[in-house]
Amino acid sequence: MIKDMMFLPMYDFVLVKEIEEEVTTDGGLILSASEKESGRFAEVVRVGLGGLNKDGSRRPMAVTEGDIVTYSPNAPKRKIKSEGQTFLLLTELEIYGVYKDVK
C-alpha cells in the first residue's frame, strides 16, 4: 500500500532520484555517477517547504523540482519507497550545488 503513495518531504528535506548512468545536459556538460570523490548526482523530485528561522519565518529552498544536483558521497543513505520507486532523502545542506545550463 505505501509503495503506491506519494511521499512529500518536510522542512528542508529534498527527495531525489540518483543518476546511475552518464547524463549529458542540454549545454553539453557530461555528468557521470562514477565520480565518487567529488560527489554523486541526482535529479530533484520533490522539495519540502523550507526550514524555519528563529523568528518562525520559513527559509526558502534553493533547489526546485527537476534540478540536477551533486551531493556528498558521505550523505546518509535515507532510502524512501514511493510510487513503486526508490528515492534518496537528503537535507538541503547535504547538496553541494545545482547544475544549470548556460546558453
C-alpha positions as CSV (number, residue, x, y, z in Angstrom):
1,M,0.0,0.0,0.0
2,I,2.7,2.5,1.0
3,K,4.7,1.8,-2.2
4,D,1.8,3.3,-4.2
5,M,1.6,6.5,-2.1
6,M,3.3,9.9,-2.9
7,F,6.0,11.0,-0.4
8,L,6.1,14.7,0.4
9,P,9.3,15.9,2.3
10,M,9.0,18.1,5.3
11,Y,11.0,21.3,6.2
12,D,14.4,21.4,4.4
13,F,14.4,17.8,3.1
14,V,14.8,17.0,-0.6
15,L,13.6,13.8,-2.3
16,V,16.0,12.9,-5.2
17,K,16.4,10.1,-7.7
18,E,20.0,9.0,-8.1
19,I,21.5,9.3,-11.6
20,E,23.2,5.9,-12.2
21,E,24.3,6.5,-15.8
22,E,26.2,9.2,-17.6
23,V,24.0,12.1,-18.5
24,T,24.7,15.0,-20.9
25,T,22.9,18.2,-20.2
26,D,21.4,20.4,-23.0
27,G,24.6,22.6,-22.7
28,G,26.9,19.6,-23.3
29,L,28.0,19.0,-19.7
30,I,28.6,15.3,-19.1
31,L,27.7,14.1,-15.6
32,S,29.0,10.7,-14.5
33,A,27.8,8.8,-11.4
34,S,31.3,7.2,-11.2
35,E,32.9,10.4,-9.9
36,K,32.6,9.4,-6.2
37,E,35.4,11.6,-4.9
38,S,33.7,14.9,-5.8
39,G,30.1,13.8,-5.1
40,R,27.1,12.0,-6.5
41,F,24.5,13.2,-9.0
42,A,20.7,13.2,-8.7
43,E,17.5,14.8,-10.0
44,V,15.3,16.6,-7.5
45,V,11.9,15.0,-7.5
46,R,10.2,16.9,-4.6
47,V,11.2,19.5,-2.0
48,G,10.0,20.5,1.4
49,L,8.6,23.9,2.2
50,G,11.9,25.0,3.7
51,G,13.4,25.2,7.2
52,L,12.3,27.6,9.9
53,N,14.2,30.6,11.0
54,K,14.5,31.5,14.8
55,D,11.6,34.0,14.3
56,G,9.4,31.3,12.9
57,S,9.5,32.5,9.3
58,R,10.2,30.0,6.6
59,R,13.5,29.9,4.8
60,P,13.0,29.4,1.0
61,M,14.6,26.3,-0.6
62,A,17.5,26.8,-3.0
63,V,16.6,23.8,-5.2
64,T,13.4,23.1,-7.2
65,E,11.9,20.0,-8.8
66,G,13.8,18.9,-11.9
67,D,17.1,20.4,-10.8
68,I,20.2,18.2,-11.3
69,V,22.3,18.4,-8.2
70,T,25.5,17.0,-6.8
71,Y,25.6,15.8,-3.2
72,S,28.0,14.5,-0.6
73,P,29.1,10.8,-1.2
74,N,29.1,10.6,2.7
75,A,25.4,11.7,3.0
76,P,23.3,9.2,5.0
77,K,21.5,6.8,2.7
78,R,17.9,7.5,3.7
79,K,16.1,5.4,1.2
80,I,12.4,6.1,0.6
81,K,10.0,4.0,-1.4
82,S,7.3,6.0,-3.1
83,E,5.1,5.3,-6.2
84,G,6.8,2.0,-6.8
85,Q,10.3,3.5,-7.0
86,T,13.2,4.0,-4.6
87,F,14.5,7.6,-3.9
88,L,17.0,9.2,-1.5
89,L,16.0,11.7,1.1
90,L,18.7,14.4,1.6
91,T,18.8,17.6,3.6
92,E,19.4,20.8,1.7
93,L,22.8,21.1,3.4
94,E,23.9,17.8,2.0
95,I,23.6,19.2,-1.5
96,Y,26.8,20.8,-2.8
97,G,25.2,22.6,-5.8
98,V,22.9,22.7,-8.7
99,Y,23.9,22.3,-12.4
100,K,22.3,24.9,-14.7
101,D,22.8,25.0,-18.5
102,V,24.5,28.1,-19.7
103,K,23.1,29.3,-23.0
